[in-house]
Amino acid sequence: MPRPAWLEALLNRRMLICVFTGFSSGLPLYLLLNLVPAWLYTEGISIKAIGLLALMQIPYIWKFLWSPLLDRFALPRLGRRRGWMAATQILLLMLIAGLGLFSPSTDLQAIVVLATLLSFVSATQDIALDAYRRELLPDHELGLGNSVHVNAYRIAGLVPGSLSLILADHLPWGDVFAITALFMLPGLAMTLLVSEKVSRGGTPRTLREAVVEPFREFLNRAGWREALLMLAFIFFYKLGDSLCTALATPFYLSMGFAKSEIGLVAKHAGLWPAVIGGLLGGLWMVKLGINRALWLFGVVQLVSIFGFAWLAWLGPNMVVGAEQLMQLALVIGFEALGVGLGTAAFVAFIARATNPLYTATQYALFSSLAAVPRTLINSGAGYLVERMGWFTFFLLCAALAIPGMLFLFKVAPWRQDDT
């Protein structure tokens, strides 16, 4: 009996490669989002300062500026995509391990510099990984392949967001960062084992062609008005959710949960709903199409923010028991489900918007814009929390999620066929 089309699409080598690209991409970012803030918070750095340190992620915003270099030039031996993938993965392993050699109380400036460099190398890795994945996947597998990538991306967060936090209660921080760094090795092994994909558009012949043509092609294809609408949508769609989770780990700590409890309960409660949400999102997109998925999954993503407001309304726990852990698990689980669904559709939308002729540069441009809220706006999250309190802060996050949904009327109409 022949296997269903969706199962046939899921069980192929390309999906396995997407697992490794997602894991390698997610690990350094979640380290910056979860492990570094927890490390700084437990070492006595103020919540306001930790919020400002989101600016370390600025390279994710500006990565489109150097993405043409990855389109134009190839490193020796491994090819245009794999060469950059391998180089950045080796550097990330070294940088993550190097963070643990410093102390926040005495070496905060050095930590900021090293973490910013880590962010730059991670953003460069993303350029190469995204381009490789776009060239790997045929158009009809974009939704499913990107949802698999997003799932693995989220699973990678379990390392710095769970395992590393648990280890931090028993080991020195230097050992914790060294162990975390070793999880870059599976992605490096994948890079060395896969074959280089031949771009459907070839290689730009000059640096000028690599820099100018991607932007010219996008504007000519969409037109100025549609291009601006699409870019505005990319900026706003994840804004509320991104701000909501900007200080997630410090929020859990302020609610009275220990690092081990966050590692064992919160992160695991968030993992499986995110995995299920991302996988279901990819499978549903085969039937729904990307446009309808953006609508449905975006609503779930928005509603999930209110769970954090409810948890903040309950207030800090004097004693943490089974009831409090269950409340935390429910909130984190539902938010993770919404993010898993919403991100799967969002990443597929970005991939669909790129032209295979200019994969790295256009994908970097769109994903850079999507990173703006997480980097610049999230840097003010600490100030907002201090002035508004956690409860009002999360209500603001929910309100900021609405504009992205309104842009769907123009960029992804419900009734428009996008298959």
Phi, psi and omega in degrees: 000126182294147179283148177302156183299320182294324179287324177297320179292324184287323186262065174221167187297328180297322179293324178296319177298321179297330175299313182288324178295320179294317181296315181294325180287321186283327187303307182294325180293314180293332174297318178289326183279325188246306188287314181298314176300320179296319178300312181293320181297316181288342178265009172093010177283139186292154180296326178296316180293321179297319177299318179295332182290354171299340178295345175300339184271011180306324178305332178295333179283319190261009186297338178294341181291324179254002178298327177301331178297324179285334175285324187273318189249147177243139173282157185298150165082308189267346181105176188295312182276310185294328178298313177292323178300311182295316182298315182290325180293322176295316179297319180298319178303315181291319182292319179297314177298324182293332179303322184289355180277355185244163178243127181302328184289333183240341187235033185300321180296318178295322178296318179298315180298313182294319180292325177294319176297319176300319179297319179298314181293322178296317178297323178293320175301318180299322178303311182292317181295317181296319179294317180298316182293322179295323179283336179285319190270131169292160186304322184287351178253007183299314182298310182291316181298319179288331175290324174297316177302314181296320177302310181296326176303314180291320179300323178302328178296342178292334181289295179288335184270347182227292183304313183294324178293321178295315179298329183294339176281351185231342184233158173297153182299328178300318178292323180299313181292325178296317179294318179300321182298328182296341181284000170280346184295321179301320178294321178296319178298318178301315181301319182286337185266331183281168178261153177290133178272142177273119181298137178294342180254359182078189181254134176305138185279335180225162177294324178299317178297322180291331183272313191275314189298322179302319181285320179297317181296318180297315181292321178292323182288316186266331190085154184301315184295310180294324179296316179294321177298317180295318180293322177296319178298315180300323179292316190271337191299322182255010186299307183297314180296319181297314179294324181302321184259009184300322181239040186301309183296313173301327177297313179299318180296321180290338176277002174099006180273140178280162181301318180294323178294320177297317181296316186278324187257301188298313185289322178290324177294331178276335185293303189291320172299324178293319179296312179297317180297316180294319181291313177298321178301316179295318180292319179294328179295334175300323181267316186283324193089160185292322183300307182295326178297321178300321178293303186294314183288330178295324177296315178299318179300318180292311183298328184296337180296329182294339176297322178293321177298320178297317180296320178292324179296326178293330176088172181298147180268127174288320177228132179262117178239194182298322181296316181294321178294324178293319177301315179297316181298319180295315181295312181294320181296317181290320178297320180294324177298314179297319179292319179300317178291309185297319182292322179301315180290321183294315180294321177296322177298315179297316180298319180296330183282350182272154174260130182304340178293331186225052189302304187298313186290314181292318178297319179296321178299311182293315181289332174296316179297321178294336181276349182302311179301317183296334186258296185285308184292320180295338180296338177267004182299321180298318177296318179298317180295318180295325182275325189255336189086161185296319185298307180296325178301316181289329174295321176299318178301319179296319179296324181287347178278345185288316182304322179299324177292323181293327178295341180298332178303329183261317189270337182212066182304142183303318187271358181281131180285118182238021182278000000 
